[in-house]
Amino acid sequence: MEKGQLHFDYIIIGAGASGLMMADAMGRDDFFKEKHILLLDKDVKGNNDRTWCFWETGEGPFDAMVSKTWNQIYFRGHKFSNNFLIAPYRYKMIRGIDFYTHYLERMGSYNNVTCAQEKVLEVVDMGNGAKVITGKQQYTAKAVFNSIFDYKKAKAQHKYPVLQQHFIGWFIKTKEAVFKEDIATFMDFSIPQKGNTRFMYVLPFSENEGLVEYTLFSEKLLAKEEYENAIEAYIRDDLGCLEYEILDREQGSIPMTCYPFSENNTPHILHIGMAGGWAKPSTGYTFRNSAKKVPKVVEHLKSGKALDQLDFKDRFWFYDLLLLDILHKNNRLGQPIFESLFSKRKPQEILKFLDEESTIWQDMKLMGAPAPMPFIKALFNRIF
Ligand SMILES: Cc1cc2nc3c(=O)[nH]c(=O)nc-3n(C[C@H](O)[C@H](O)[C@H](O)COP(=O)(O)OP(=O)(O)OC[C@H]3O[C@@H](n4cnc5c(N)ncnc54)[C@H](O)[C@@H]3O)c2cc1C
């Protein structure tokens, strides 16, 4: 070790969703009891910078942090709309700040985890371990888990299209009761599509409070005004609300791509979270995906195998690829595809498929719902 370098067994970069889940899994596992784990983040994680939603059946590991659940979701297309009861699933919501606070508190109770607020400048595989250079210090470790996400490498290639789930959301408080508190609007495609896949996503917290989010699955971001004008119009015309206060805002861009992020892994550096390609390419849902992947990373780590031998690619990756190829070529097809799914299949079947927990027969049945031609063409193009 060079002078001025500190050594840890493991370094986790980023105390966001995947970094904290990873640190928690290692913190409470006796296998890592005698190990030294460093968790680095450039921020203090004191802001409520995002709202996570996901669906699951029954009780789950995050229930203590869940601030709202819905048993019904609403889908609206051009010719079809419905409120669906989704039992045995529930749609669950966690406020970012509740997750950070809860998990950082847990970190304090683990003797093997050290937290530091430092900005990481560089991560290098040294052959016998990895080096992490921050603004303050240099660290070495046997293995590094990196959750710093960057679109650059994905966008530098052309084999796999790179779309984004991009959105701006307003948390509003209304004078009149305008929200149906028990029903989360999963996708409302009734808004002008303008050649893209655009929908409204609404999370009602009470009759007077909710999050209204204008969302696209497309290649390029819009000017801020375009998202905000659309939210304004939706609150006025669809919710019929004229008097409201904006309490807070959130915005985001989640990668929708089948680009193999795992190519950036090395024997001693594993990318996790969005940086590891854990955002579901066809939907952008990442949170529960991360929770499902972390135990697999821990198992892999215990096996002593090189980190770059871990790969999560399966048949769902290929289904996602076909959908993204279609949306990339003809972005307006998102609405008819999702509308056929929700009008012809049960929501439970759709949620199970999106969770990548369906059987091949269930996959075939589900994928038979939308018009087949775009999928056949996309398959043909990928094969030949
Ligand atoms: C507003 C918003 C809403 C979302 N809603 C949902 C949802 O409802 N459901 C869902 O499944 N997914 C959702 N996502 C997508 C995804 O779940 C989140 O982005 C999630 O936080 C991704 O986890 P992560 O660990 O990959 O990244 P992050 O949680 O962003 O964590 C990365 C961490 O790295 C730190 N970092 C970055 N650069 C450095 C550096 N140089 N040095 C040190 N630290 C650094 C950051 O401060 C951050 O804490 C949402 C995303 C956003 C932005």
The ligand as an SDF file (V2000), in Angstrom:
LIG
                    3D

 53 58  0  0  0  0  0  0  0  0999 V2000
  -37.1920   11.2830   -8.8690 C   0  0  0  0  0  0  0  0  0  0  0  0
  -37.0070    9.7970   -9.0920 C   0  0  0  0  0  0  0  0  0  0  0  0
  -38.0740    8.9320   -8.8450 C   0  0  0  0  0  0  0  0  0  0  0  0
  -37.8940    7.5540   -9.0670 C   0  0  0  0  0  0  0  0  0  0  0  0
  -38.9540    6.7310   -8.8100 N   0  0  0  0  0  0  0  0  0  0  0  0
  -38.7940    5.3970   -8.9230 C   0  0  0  0  0  0  0  0  0  0  0  0
  -39.8560    4.5210   -8.5790 C   0  0  0  0  0  0  0  0  0  0  0  0
  -40.9660    4.9430   -8.2470 O   0  0  0  0  0  0  0  0  0  0  0  0
  -39.6210    3.1930   -8.6450 N   0  0  0  0  0  0  0  0  0  0  0  0
  -38.4160    2.6670   -9.0150 C   0  0  0  0  0  0  0  0  0  0  0  0
  -38.2640    1.4450   -9.0330 O   0  0  0  0  0  0  0  0  0  0  0  0
  -37.4220    3.4850   -9.3960 N   0  0  0  0  0  0  0  0  0  0  0  0
  -37.5650    4.8250   -9.3530 C   0  0  0  0  0  0  0  0  0  0  0  0
  -36.5210    5.6560   -9.6740 N   0  0  0  0  0  0  0  0  0  0  0  0
  -35.3180    5.0610  -10.2750 C   0  0  0  0  0  0  0  0  0  0  0  0
  -34.3340    4.4630   -9.2820 C   0  0  0  0  0  0  0  0  0  0  0  0
  -34.9840    3.5900   -8.3940 O   0  0  0  0  0  0  0  0  0  0  0  0
  -33.6210    5.5100   -8.4760 C   0  0  0  0  0  0  0  0  0  0  0  0
  -32.9450    6.3980   -9.3070 O   0  0  0  0  0  0  0  0  0  0  0  0
  -32.6400    4.8950   -7.4820 C   0  0  0  0  0  0  0  0  0  0  0  0
  -32.2860    5.8850   -6.5810 O   0  0  0  0  0  0  0  0  0  0  0  0
  -31.4300    4.3090   -8.1720 C   0  0  0  0  0  0  0  0  0  0  0  0
  -30.5660    3.7810   -7.2350 O   0  0  0  0  0  0  0  0  0  0  0  0
  -28.9920    3.8350   -7.4310 P   0  0  0  0  0  0  0  0  0  0  0  0
  -28.3860    3.2690   -6.2260 O   0  0  0  0  0  0  0  0  0  0  0  0
  -28.6420    3.2940   -8.7340 O   0  0  0  0  0  0  0  0  0  0  0  0
  -28.6520    5.3910   -7.5440 O   0  0  0  0  0  0  0  0  0  0  0  0
  -28.8330    6.5290   -6.4730 P   0  0  0  0  0  0  0  0  0  0  0  0
  -29.9260    6.1990   -5.5210 O   0  0  0  0  0  0  0  0  0  0  0  0
  -28.9480    7.7960   -7.2500 O   0  0  0  0  0  0  0  0  0  0  0  0
  -27.4760    6.5060   -5.6650 O   0  0  0  0  0  0  0  0  0  0  0  0
  -26.2460    6.9130   -6.2170 C   0  0  0  0  0  0  0  0  0  0  0  0
  -25.4840    7.6220   -5.1190 C   0  0  0  0  0  0  0  0  0  0  0  0
  -24.1820    7.9220   -5.5920 O   0  0  0  0  0  0  0  0  0  0  0  0
  -23.7950    9.1800   -5.0780 C   0  0  0  0  0  0  0  0  0  0  0  0
  -22.7470    9.7010   -5.9460 N   0  0  0  0  0  0  0  0  0  0  0  0
  -22.8570   10.0940   -7.2390 C   0  0  0  0  0  0  0  0  0  0  0  0
  -21.6590   10.5090   -7.7140 N   0  0  0  0  0  0  0  0  0  0  0  0
  -20.7830   10.3720   -6.6840 C   0  0  0  0  0  0  0  0  0  0  0  0
  -19.3930   10.6270   -6.5550 C   0  0  0  0  0  0  0  0  0  0  0  0
  -18.6570   11.1070   -7.5620 N   0  0  0  0  0  0  0  0  0  0  0  0
  -18.8080   10.3750   -5.3580 N   0  0  0  0  0  0  0  0  0  0  0  0
  -19.5310    9.8680   -4.3240 C   0  0  0  0  0  0  0  0  0  0  0  0
  -20.8570    9.6140   -4.3960 N   0  0  0  0  0  0  0  0  0  0  0  0
  -21.4720    9.8510   -5.5580 C   0  0  0  0  0  0  0  0  0  0  0  0
  -25.0720    9.9910   -5.1270 C   0  0  0  0  0  0  0  0  0  0  0  0
  -25.0150   11.0730   -4.2140 O   0  0  0  0  0  0  0  0  0  0  0  0
  -26.1140    8.9480   -4.7310 C   0  0  0  0  0  0  0  0  0  0  0  0
  -26.3640    8.9450   -3.3440 O   0  0  0  0  0  0  0  0  0  0  0  0
  -36.6560    7.0340   -9.5020 C   0  0  0  0  0  0  0  0  0  0  0  0
  -35.6240    7.9310   -9.7500 C   0  0  0  0  0  0  0  0  0  0  0  0
  -35.7840    9.2730   -9.5570 C   0  0  0  0  0  0  0  0  0  0  0  0
  -34.6350   10.2020   -9.8480 C   0  0  0  0  0  0  0  0  0  0  0  0
  1  2  1  0
  2  3  1  0
  2 52  2  0
  3  4  2  0
  4  5  1  0
  4 50  1  0
  5  6  2  0
  6  7  1  0
  6 13  1  0
  7  8  2  0
  7  9  1  0
  9 10  1  0
 10 11  2  0
 10 12  1  0
 12 13  2  0
 13 14  1  0
 14 15  1  0
 14 50  1  0
 15 16  1  0
 16 17  1  0
 16 18  1  0
 18 19  1  0
 18 20  1  0
 20 21  1  0
 20 22  1  0
 22 23  1  0
 23 24  1  0
 24 25  2  0
 24 26  1  0
 24 27  1  0
 27 28  1  0
 28 29  2  0
 28 30  1  0
 28 31  1  0
 31 32  1  0
 32 33  1  0
 33 34  1  0
 33 48  1  0
 34 35  1  0
 35 36  1  0
 35 46  1  0
 36 37  1  0
 36 45  1  0
 37 38  2  0
 38 39  1  0
 39 40  1  0
 39 45  2  0
 40 41  1  0
 40 42  2  0
 42 43  1  0
 43 44  2  0
 44 45  1  0
 46 47  1  0
 46 48  1  0
 48 49  1  0
 50 51  2  0
 51 52  1  0
 52 53  1  0
M  END
$$$$
